[in-house]
């Protein structure tokens, strides 16, 4: 039986997996990414880990899921929004030459959508929209088994919607608020008291609303306690504060952290509601590290936000569920891509990695 190597290149993690045509994983390697090393640092990691997996399993083809816009027909990365050094990189040629195995390329969200539609939570549904909420926020749309958007420069980019008419700059996006990096940045702004980076959430907790002026002068106010808690979680170095730290603090009762999460989830829910109003998918599947916070912190408030903003006739016309394939969904989609290339030859793929129908 032929096996394939799937590679996921994200902004914070690099994952490689060996699997069969049905994306059954045999061997997996997960590595953290050091953003300061740029694209060259990631390529060195791929060379080391990929060479080891290839020597042990002899895959016949490599599929790559990249976290950013790509030109699959040319085998090139267009750019990365998180890591320097990827602009106009001939990634397929590099993999084929350095690893000695033919390769193919797709956008990570498109491949995750394909994997979930074929093997995961979307099996049996005619239309699926996949959202990844992790280092960035992206999307992919599968209709009748085909990823949509072939030949378009961008498609289903839910993370690049602008949340409101005042968001008139390209950096003021859903991703800037609801991604892991956006959540960490918002928490840092709260700790530093930077009101310019705050996004109001209607239901948020404000200590001034619930604390009494009778607070003893020798005791710190509760907001200071919440800030101190977050600082302790990152060892006093705000640059090390992560969305995971924020989620852990929120789960343990830190209301400042909970405010940050709720704002992020409110914006993501608004974006999913706009997408639903336009495309009406039967199921919305959500993966990525931010979605792993669980039902009470993430999915319950997200469903509530979607219900609040969506066109009312569609309020109960879809399911919003976690990705069934977990953190390895892009790897499994990359394996499916590699297997399809092996079966079909050089099939045309759109500029975002969409499979041509």
C-alpha positions, 0 to 999 in steps of 0.5 A: 500500500502506498503511503504519503507525507503530509506537511502542515506549515503554520505560524507557531507549529510545524506538523509532518505525518505519514499516512495512507490514501484514506489519511490513516496516520501511521507516524507523526512529528510535531515541532514548534516554530521560532518566528525569529528564524523566518522561513529558512528556519522552518525549511531546516526543520522540514529537512531534518524531520522530513528526511527522517520520516522519508527514510523510515516509510518511503512515501511516494508523494508529499502534500503541503498545507501552507498557512497563507495564500499560495499558487499551487499550479506554480508550486509557490507560496505567495506570502505569509501573514505571520512569518517573514521570508516566505514571499514568492517561495518555490516551495514545491521545487524545494521539497522535491529537490531537498527531500527527493520526493515529488510534492504538491501544495495547497492552502491549509484551510482548503486542505483542512476543509477537504479532510473534514468533508471526506473523513471528519465531521462533514461526512454526509453533508452536502456543504461545509464551511471550515474555519480555523481559529489558531495563529490566524483565522482562515476558511475553506468551503466545500460543496458537493465534495469539491473545495470552492474557489478554483482560479480566484486570488482569494476565497472564503477568507473569513479572517480578513473580513473587517468587523464594522464600518470603522475597520477601514485599514487592512490590518483591522480584521477578524483575524487581528482580534480572534486569532491566537496572536490577536487574543494575546495582543488584546490581553497585553493591551489590557495589562498595559492599560492601552485603551486604543487596542480595546474592542468593546464587548457588550457583556464584559465585566468591568471592575468599576461596575461590581466593586465597592468604593469601600475597598480597603486601601491596603488591598489591591483592586480586583482588576490589578489582581487579574493583571498580576495573575496574567503577568505571573503566567508569562513570567513577567515577560508580556511578549511570552503571553499566549492565548493559551495563558489567557484561556487558562486564566479565564477558566480559573476565574480571571475576568479580565482574561474572560473579557478578552476571550469574549470579545474575540469570540464575539467578532468570530461569531459575527463573521460566521454569521455573515458567511452563513447569511451568504452561503448557508452551509449545512455545517460549520466545522471549527478547528485550530488551537483557539477552538480547543478551549472547549465548549464553555469558553469557546463553542457555547459563546460562539454559537450564541454570537452567531445566533445573535447576528445571523439572518433569522431564517438561518438561525437553526439551519446549520450545525457548528461543531469542533473539527473531528480530526483535531490538530492534525486535520491539515496534515490529513488534508495534505495527505489526501491532496498528495494521494489525489495528485498521485492518482490524477496527475497534475490536476489544476488547483486554484491560487488559494489551493482549491481543487478544481471541480 
